[in-house]
């Protein structure tokens, strides 16, 4: 059994996270063993509450965001999202055709496969979650992405349409691809949650969690604190100051 409390501590302390990493898990039938059902919530709001310590389940009947409901396979995508009307109406896309293309290419889970998703702090899990979502300042997420890259090298290909940043970019995509994905955020999650302007969102599939934790420990041993000390910048500014005297 994973020691999620210890894993949570490593993730938080290594980069100085200001909110809790959240674990999410999908269920093919709605759990009936006393879990608290979130009433009339978007998925991004469920994650927001979980990163503050709450434990909640969102069902196919209670999800309030039609785009997220389609992404999770809970409900079909409504016509006004399919044809670009809603996105154009909100002033997100000038051109309906661009909006239609975005929605057509949006990754989604199989319709009807799952009926509920649970979100709670990673430290509180006993069974294995499917995805871990971390929302925080970009620099902190950068180190976690580098920890992931430490395993195989190469380059990371992050995918986003600046829409559905939590439900698709940070949950569905990592779950389906079994690779991390990071998002800038989107109109919806910034409107519906307390996401700060300098924060982004990172999704990590559970299968990669141990590797990320091992490598973030390595980065913390030297690179993170050394970079944050900004010694090269300080030497540069001192040299510039001396040349203009």
N, C-alpha and C positions, 0 to 999 in steps of 0.2 A: 504494500500500500504506500502511495506517495505521501510524504510529509508536506502537505501544502502550506502549512503555517510557516515552516522553515523556508520553502521556496518563495513564498510571499515576502518574507523578511529580506531575503537576498535581493529580490527584484527592487523592493522599495529602498533599501539602504544603499545599494550599489550606485544608483543614479539619483537618489533623492526624490523619489516620486512623492507628489503631494496628495494624490488620491489612490485608493486601493485598486490593484489589478482585479478584474472581474472575470469569473469563469461562467460560461454559458453552456447549456446542454439542451439538446432537442429530445422530445418525447413523442413517440408514435401514438400514445394514448395519454390523456390528461391525468397526471398523478392525483390520487385521492387521499394521500396520507398526511393531511394537515398542512400542506403548503399554502401560503397566502397568495391568492389570485390577485393580480393587478387589474384594477377595473379601469377601462377606457384609457389605455396607455399606448404610446408609440414605443418601439423597441429602444430607441435612443434614450427615452425617458426611463425605461426599465434599467438600462445600463447606468444612467446617471444616479439613480437611487442605490443601485448595488455598489457602486464605487464609494458610496458614503456609508456602507455597512449593512444595507437591507438585503433581505432574501425574498424574491418574488418570482411568480410564474405568470407568464403572459400566454393566454390561449388564443386559438383561432377566432373565438367569438368576442374576445375583449380587446383585441388589437385595434387601434384607432387610426392607424396610418395605412391607407390603401396600397401605397407603393411598397411598404415593408411587408404587408400581408401577402402580397404577390411574391416578393423576394423569398419569403420563408416557406412558400408553398401552401399558405393557409387559405388564400382566396385568389380567384382570377384577378388580373389587372383590369381596373375599370376603363371604360371606353375613353373618358376624358383624359386619361393618362396615355392610353395607346395612341390617340390621334394628336397628341401635343397640345390640346386645348388648355389643360390645367397649367402646364409649364409656361406656356405663352401668357396665360392670364395672370400668373404671378410675376411676370416680368423677368423670368429666369432665362428664357430663350426668345430671341427676336423672331426666329424663323421656326415655324412648325415642323418643317422637314428635319431640321437638326434635332429637335426635341423627339420626334418619332424615332430617329436613328438611335439616339441615346437609349430610349426605352426598349427598343428592339434588341439592343446588344447588352442589356442589363443581365448579369448572371443571376440565376434564381435556383432555388431548390425545387425538387419535383413536387408538382401539385398533389396535395392530399397525403403526402408521406408522413408529415408530422402534424401534430395537433397542438403542441405547446412548446414553449422554451422557458427554461429557468435561468435566472441570473442572480448571482450572489458573489460576495468577495471570494477570491481564490482561496484565501486562508481558511474558509469555512467549508470547503468541499471535502467529502470523504470518498465518493466515487469520482471517476475521472470526468472532467468537463470535456466538451468538444472543442471549444475555442476559448482563448484568453484574450480579453480586450483591455488595453491600457490607454487611457486618455491623459495627456500631460503636455508639458512644454516640449517643443520640437527637439531641442538639444538632448533632452533625456531619452526621447524615443530613438534619436540617432544612435546612441550607444547600444540600445537593445537590438537595433537593426544590424549594427556592426558585429554584435555578438552572434547573431544568426549567420552573417556572412563569413565569420571565422571558420565555419565548418568546412565549406567547399570552395570559398573564394569566388572569383568571377564578378558578376554584377547583379544587382537586384532590379527587377522589373516591377515597379509598383503600378497598380492599375486603379484608376478612378475616373468617374465622369463628373465629379464635383456634385453629385447627387447620391443620396442614400449612402452617406459616408459611414454610418455605423452599421446599418442592417446589411448592406451589400459589401462595401469595401473592407469592413473590419470583422464581419461575422461570416457571411455566406462565402466570400471568395477564399479566405483562409481554410474554411471547412471543406470546400470542394477541391481546392488545389493542393491542400496540405503544405502550403507555403505561406510565409508571412505576407502581410500587405499593410501599407500605411496610407492614410488619407489626410487631405488638408481639412476635412470637414465639409459641410454642405449647408445650403440655405435652410433645410429642414431642421437639422440637429442644432444649428446655431440659433434658430428661432425658438425651438421647443425645449432646449435645455440650458443649463448655466455654463456651457462651453465658453472658455475665454478666447479672446482673439489670437493669443500666442500659443494656443494648444492645438495639437493634432491627435490622431487616433491610430493605434497600431493593433492589428489582430494577429495572434499567434496560434496556429493549430496545436492541439495538445501533444501531438506526436513530436513536435520540435521543442517542447518546453524544457526538458532536461538539458538538451544541447545548449539552448540559450542561457540557461542558468549557469552551466559550467563555464561558458565562454564569457559571461558578464563578470564572473569572479576573476577571470584572467585579466580582463580589461581594467577592472577596479584595482588590481595589484600595481598598476603603473600608469597606463595611458589616460584614464579618466581624470585623475587628480592632476596629472602633469599638464594636460590640455587646459583644464580649468584655471590653472595658475597663471596662464597667459605670459609666461616668461619671455617668449619670443616677441610678443607684442610690446611688452614693457621695455625690452632692450631696443626695439625699433623706435618707439616714441622718444626714448631718452636720446638716441642718436640724432633724431630729427630736431629735437629741442636744442641740442648742442650745436648743430650746424646753422641754426637761425639766430644764434646769439651774436 
